[in-house]
Amino acid sequence: MMRAAVIAGMLFAFLCGSASAACRDDLIKADQNFAQTRSQLQSAASAAPAAKCAAYRKHVASLTHVRNVFARCDTGGDKAKNAAHTTAALTEFTKQMRESCKK
């Protein structure tokens, strides 16, 4: 979940930055969805496999959306680093989702 904390911090930094109005709206929505799916994933940690799988699927979809918003809205000098963090988190959670959903 460490990568999730990094992504959450990046979303917050973008929200406080100088993003365009359209990007700010998309970042707010992505941040809210990410926080919600992260919470659902944590709550499903000891749930039945089907519930855990569903939580992983939602979280991976949320991270995919975050990655797409970052790709469009991140114009800062750390764009490549931010993209790498997001891709690494997405890869990690996709792997966990596949392991959870094959049970």
Secondary structure by P-SEA (a helix, b strand, c coil): caaaaaaaaaaaaaaaccccaaaaaaaaaaaaaaaaaaaaaaaaccccaaaaaaaaaaaaaaaaaaaaaaaccccccaaaaaaaaaaaaaaaaaaaaaaaaac
